[in-house]
Amino acid sequence: MTYHSDTSKTVTTGFGAGWFMAGALVVTLIAGGFLYYQGYFTQDEEISIELNLPNMDTKKITTPIPGNTDG
């Protein structure tokens, strides 16, 4: 008579892709809440650009000629 002992058992711990996805969702929700709290999603969609040119009240602009010292 042959005696058979099954000593090998498979144990699963429950850490799989589902837990990874749940963790990623939690991190995404926290980051989204932080950005919402900071006002990232409620910013105006307008851009204002100012160009300030110096000496616009000067009537005459003199440019020195190369080699001429009296400008």
C-alpha positions, 0 to 999 in steps of 0.5 A: 500500500502506498501512502500519499501525503499532500504537504504542498499547499498554495497560500494567497495573500490577497495582494494583486492587481486589484489592490494596486488599482485601489491604491492608485485610485486613492492617490489620484483622488488625494492629488485631485482634491489637493489641486482643486483646493489650491484652485488649479481647476478654477483658474481663468483662461485668459492671458495678459501680456504687457510690453513696456518699452523704455524711453518711448518719450525720446524724440530723437534716437542717435546711433553711433557710426562705426569709426566716428567718435562724435556720435 
